[in-house]
Amino acid sequence: MFTPESLIPGIVLDDVKADFKAAERIEQYRLGKDAVYIPAGLKWNYVPRRAIRSAEASHRTVNAGHCVTVRVRTPALTIVTDAESFELSLEKQASLDRFLAVLAPQG
C-alpha cells in the first residue's frame, strides 16, 4: 500500500496508513482523525490537523459558456497553516459544512 506524504515540512503522522484507511470521504477528499487528505494523481498528500491554524469558508467562481457567459459560485475551504494555505474546491455546501464542523475552532 502507498504512504501518503505530508505537505507540512517536519510534521508527519506516526500511523498515517491507519488514519487514511479510517478517514471519512468528503467528495474527492478524506477527513481523518489526524489529517486532511488531498488527492495528487495516483497518490495522496495530507495536511496534519495539528498544523491547521484555521479553516474558513470561501468560494470559487467558475466561468462557462461561449455566447453567454455564465458564472457559477461554488463552495471552497481554505485551510491555513504556518507553512502555507490550501484551497479545497468543493461541489456541495454540505461538504463545506462538514469540514467546518470538524476543523473550525468551536466558539
Secondary structure, DSSP 8 states (H G I E B T S, - for coil): ----EESSTT---TTHHHHHHH-EEETTEEE-SSEEEEEETTEEEEEEGGGEEEEEEEEEEEEE-SSS-EEEEEEEEEEEESS-EEEEE-S-HHHHHHHHHHHS---
